[in-house]
């Protein structure tokens, strides 16, 4: 059997963290078993589905690198003819029937059931039974189509995550599979899609558990073999409450804007409810090799933003800078600088990644390499740009201007030699240099910073800092 999994979001909003984890688990399970992973857009809720939400799903999955093996993705609204064909077959086979009960009748029926402290459910008034005489269909009423659910027996869902779950058919009423306007309903479309697409394993949130026995019964009525189901527990915030915006970003694409690498977010998501010993960090290849649904925990996972940022930092520190470069480029442009107007991004990433936990932080701290300074940090300037530093920076500028080679080695030797000649510790000269050329007192090592900034910008900024310090001393 070839494993086929699917991720089937409804485009009624952004791609959220829980959906991304479900997509990841489905993707990894298929890849581990050399199977097929596909994307399906369940857009039958036309009132709430939007093109913007569809694009957000595509963008989020593309950024994460969880892309369908079957393209273009399937949209349920493009398959209405197929759904109606199957419904007609079920009506002919007697596994579905027309129901003419009005909304008012159904409301009255449920109110009476609740008054008797019974579970509200359809009472089967239009369900054909042997010896039962149905009234003639009322005129002007467009009937719904209901699935004729088995009235006896038990449905056992052998959930690959939760274990076996049993449902009595007597507790399941006859589900509407087509509305009065002829449009099919969600639970029915899902069944036909999974059947037609050969889905063997369905990984989804545990809010779908109660849909599963109904879907299994419909599949059996169609003569199809139900897939294996695995229902993933929800994700909670660090406080144990259902994840929401107050815990931080919920939309996947927001995590890009927050400075996460997609590989780092995937790494964190895979550990939300799944583990492999004590290992914290996984490459994509390791995830594929090691992931299995049987190891997914039954209890809800907790999303901890601090831990997610820690994972991101570990990735930034250890990843090939060439992988980080496109995302860093994107963030530099977001802060209004052109990456072409300065050093190559890879050496900047190498210089900054130990001290930057996110790409937002890295971009902000690297702007000075690519854009002209718009001032100095007030606190740093007050501490490091004064009369004494102006004289030192002016002398150092002259020494740097005479360098034949602008390399980290010659810059290191020049700055250190200058500090020694003045009888100063390196910090006494390095900090004023940093504020002068970067506008702040925190940068990569001074020789690396000067090398990346380049001769022309370095000398110009030292000269500007000397003028600033002189003006400050003179009261200008």
Buried (B, 14 or more C-beta within 10 A) or exposed (E): EEBBBBBBBBBEBBBBBBBBBBBBBBBBBBBBBEBBBBBBBBBBEEEEBBEEBBEBBBBBBEBBEBBBBBEEBBBBBEBBEBBBEBBEEBBEEEBBBBBBBEEEEBEEBBEEBEEEEEEBBBBBBBBEEEEEEEEEEEEEEEBBBBBBBBEEEEBEBEBBBBEEBEBEBEEBBBBBBBEBEEBBBBBBBBBBBBBEBBBBBBBBBBEBBEBBBBBBBBBBBBEBEBBBBBBBBEBBBBEEEEBEEEBBBBBBBBBBBBBBBBBBBBBBBBBBBBBBEEEBEBBBEBBBEBBBBEEBEEEBBBBBBEBBBBBBBBBBEEBEBEEBBEBBBBBBEBEEBEBEEBBEBBBBBBBBBEBBBBBBBBBBBBBBBBBEBEEBBEEBBEBBBBEEBBBBBBBBBEEBEEEEEBEBEBBBEBBBEBBEEBEEEEEBBBBBBBBBBBBBBEBBEBBBBBBBBBBEBBBBBBBBBBEBBBEBEEEE
